[in-house]
Amino acid sequence: MKRKIIFDDQPGLPFEEWENPYEIASEPVPESSPRPIYFCSFGSGSSGNACYVGSLEGGMIIDVGIRAEELERGLAANGVDMNHVKGVLLTHDHADHVKYVYALLRKHRHLKLFCTNRVLNGILRKHSISKRIKEYHVPIFKEIPFKMLDFEITAFDVHHDGSDNMGFSIEYDSRRFVIATDLGEVTDRARYYMSRANYLMIEANYDASMLRLGCYPEYLKARIVGGFGHLDNRQTAAFIKEIINPSLNHIFLCHLSKDNNTPQIALREVREALESKGKKVGKAMETPEDRKADVQLAALPRFDMTRWFVFRK
């Protein structure tokens, strides 16, 4: 029998000030009880992207478009030391996803960098980053799973205009956290992985009307709406409506445009699509009302860190 971990042992005190934040409770938990998966986002959008997925054993940072100090501070506030982080995954080579990756690796030399060779070469070609980043690199290949701790991770192809672009399906105890940010359309292979998610982080970049009437130059508008650009709210809502199933517990809308979208518009589009399928939609705030919902829906903030999510089902 495993023992239950107490996370509210000393209410009223910040986690880092608890005398023993991982105190073992006296109540045993059956072996079949799922181990928790942890998630937080540090920022999501063209200003910088980074998030954390982990367990009690350790975890990973996906994309490093946020300064290392901010990542360290956010993780420490939730009781996670950087030695608990085992690797960095990169979705593609655009600056808002890789700007601070070498600084993070150089500061924490135990970390490994997981990305394809094409992503690594794109980083070296496009950005002023030391070639010594190669010393941390572990090559990965799309649709060939690899292990990190007890996580099984599979990269899959997405359509975007970087040197190489991928989402990640992160499996832990038969549950899947799937990340698909920066994609212009949902391909069959991307659909396959996202439709199997229990927790899905998916792009809802722009509102079509705001983009069309906005101040962006025409060439940039054409890039955004193209098949290798970004998904708009309605495309994302229609896709989620197609794949919604009882196993999909949480949906996180990511990479919202500062100029061509708002969280309110994106959430409304997706919520209405889900409600049209008869689903009760929560706000992912752990309220009594949320506990009655079929699925939780949230938009990841552009600049701020989210709360610490704990998934147990």
Buried (B, 14 or more C-beta within 10 A) or exposed (E): EEEBBBBEBBEEEEBEEBEEBEBEEEEEBEEEBEBBBBBBBBBBBBEBBBBBBBBBEBBBBBBBBBBBEBBBEBBEBBBBEBEBBBBBBBBBBBEBBBBBBBBBBBEBEEBBBBBBEBBBBBBBEBBEBEEEBEEBBEEBEBEEEBEBBEBBBBBBBBBBBBBBBBBBBBBBEEBBBBBBBBBBBBBEBBBEBBBBBBBBBBBBBBBBEBBEEBEBEEEEBEBBBBEBBBBBBBBBBBBBBEBBEEBBBBBBBBBBBEEBBBBEBBBEBBBEBBEEEEBEBBBBEEEEEBEEBBBBBBBBBBEEBBEBBEBEE
